[in-house]
Amino acid sequence: MQSSPQPQVKPRKTGKWWNDPKIRGIFYQVLAALAVAGFLWYITNNALTNMEKRGITTGFDFLSQPAGFGILQSLIDYTEADTYGRTFLVGLLNTVLVSVVGIFFATILGFIMGIARLSHNWLISKIATAYVEIFRNVPLLLQIFFWYFAVLQALPGARNSIEIGGSAFLSVRGLYIPRPVTEDGFGWVIAAFIAAIVLVIAYVKWDHKRQQETGQILPVFWPSVAMLIGLPLIVYWLAGSPMHWDYPELKRFNFAGGIRIIPEFMALLVALVIYTGTYIAETVRSGIEAISHGQTEAALALGLNNSQRLRLIIVPQAMRVIIPPLTNQYLNLTKNSSLATAIGYPDLVSVFAGTTLNQTGQAVEIILMTMAVYLTLSLTTSAFMNWYNKRIALVER
Amino acid sequence: MSKFKSLVTAVAAVGFMASTAAHAGATLDAVKKKGFVQCGVSTGLPGFSNPDEKGNWVGIDVDVCKGIAAAVLGDASKVKYVPLNAKERFTALQSGEVDVLSRNTTWTLTRDASLGLNFAGVTYYDGQGFLVSKDLGVSSAKELDGAAVCIQAGTTTELNLADYFRQNGMKYQPVVFDTSDQTVKGFEAGRCDVLTSDQSQLYALRLKLSNPSKAVILPEVISKEPLGPVVRQGDDEWFNIVKWSLFAQINAEEMGVTSANVDKMKSSNNPNIQRLLGTAGEMGKLLGLSNDWAYNIIKQVGNYGEMFERNVGQGSALKIQRGLNALWTQGGIQYAPPLR
């Protein structure tokens, strides 16, 4: 078949500019953007006018005024004399704390349960199934109430605490554990730990190279653990044990000293971990099941054992399926942590969008700030997971 | 639940954005049009606002709402109650979700000046106190150094507590709950050593304990807590109606007019009583109401003393003395401007 060479079609210069599809496209986009901006301006302006008319204070000046109320748990120094702005920070850090710790444990629990569901051991797989089905289908708020009111508030009072190992105490007031107090020379121990991390990385790299050259595999896990724990321990002993423990002590009302883990934190954390863990388990299971059985057979043919097969063949491929929905679960956990306010855990919603909002009455500003925080936290998590997803994605040739 | 609360606040915030400015008298017109008063009350505080076993709201704060309904609509039962926790209450009022907030709310400068609200009088003069378990062997609030304290979020109590402990050089752990019910639960479970709130509330909350005799209220009163109804700023007509409904009840007690004798009093020749009950003068008209407005309040709800005794005084389980809340003629500080 013969095809006549098509002459290059150039945009006709002769037409009117308003007939140019490109310019028209830009024109309509600008129009749409202006309409949206105009609408936003209108509602903001309307809100401000209305609030001014009703004599409601607006603006962000309140952030520098003294707060005057106490907060149960704070990761930074906080007293009643600090500002409302600082209560924002305190709440934010408490939200970040429970989210990060929650994500960490939920991931571990989810992976264990997800893999356990696929186990050939009937008992293990049924336990995992029961766990997923029970905790996935009960509303999270009820689970938080259950852990807080039914479990933790049923613990004995401070004076009849349950003693754990003679130095930790569990009661309705929370868990009190000894606090390490560092002395001069502890810096060496930290330095040793950092050195151990560097050594482990170097060892893994060397081992990898060696495997490429000789095909032999050296154990990695246990030597790494030994280095990470052993090296700092030896330095600690050489430096003359530059650390002592601050033990919790029963005072008139409460324990004093040590580290206090409040029951509100424990209840929220347990509920979030167990609830989100079910979804992660399902995600992991679906990821693994997505890998065709041929991969397992190929691994068996190569003579890999069970754990090698899972670690080297199945999980790395499954990760590509797992990561995107896993990101969703991380985001859910962060947002669900705002249920904290139901049991009085001092998170951002409880402290800032709760008490601070009520004491200042500046609902619009505070709710906007709070929403911005959750948006930022979620976008940050999302960006990190996208980066990770790209890194492990299949490189197509 | 808390998600819902944030939602309420957020929706209220959006409410500001969408609604147009109110004109004076708008609330009265709206109330007459819809035929009932929308009244913000607590989520359950015996004596003040609490549903009884049949589910009807009762209490001194509830009676204030009923009084307003009687004055405006001639029928004390035409009230719709919206239970609000301490955190939600002001936003609900600001956004127009309720017409009046009658929810044991303390009158302070900040609230009066920066929230766009007006306090319309004092229904109950209160002060903050401490409830502790008898087992602790504490006899004064000064011995509470290091204690864990249960409080309701978003109250003046939270601020007074911080001030009091700071002034006395003591430390404490605040355990903050959303509703007063939860604070009681926390106190009973031993999560905190002390429950702090307005004293009247402590009497009420003590009744909710499984064994009320095991807890004592410490003698210290650490603050002034004048509690009263609140309305939106910018609607002076409605502000006056709410204010004078309460004043009418206080004046009625002073004149000896009760729900039982109000019909007989209609033929009284005392000019004060005649003005109150609308048999002389045009007091109601000045407020934008009918002239028998105060008659309706007293006939259907009663005077201030009746309201007090029935809900929190000797006729109730709380058995609180009149104390500061007695009339000024009887050693208290309840005093209403003259009705003329």
Interface residues (C-beta under 8 A of the other chain):
Chain A: I43 T44 N46 A47 T49 N50 M51 K53 R54 G55 I56 T57 G68 F69 G70 I71 L72 E80 A81 L141 F149 Q153 A154 P156 G157 A158 S171 V172 R173 K251 R252 F253 N254 A256 P263 E264 S338 L339 A340 T341 A342 I343 G344 P346 V349 S350 A353 G354 T355 L357 N358 Q359 T360 G361 A363 V364 I367 L368 M371
Chain B: M1 S2 K3 K5 S6 T9 A10 A12 A13 F16 M17 A18 S19 T20 A21 A22 A86 K87 F90 T91 Q94 T110 R111 A113 S114 L115 G116 L136 L144 D145 G146 A147 A148 A153 G154 T155 E158 L159 L161 A162 D163 F165 R166 Y172 Q173 P174 V175 V176 F177 D178 Q182 K185 G186 A189 G190 R191 D193 R232 Q233 G234
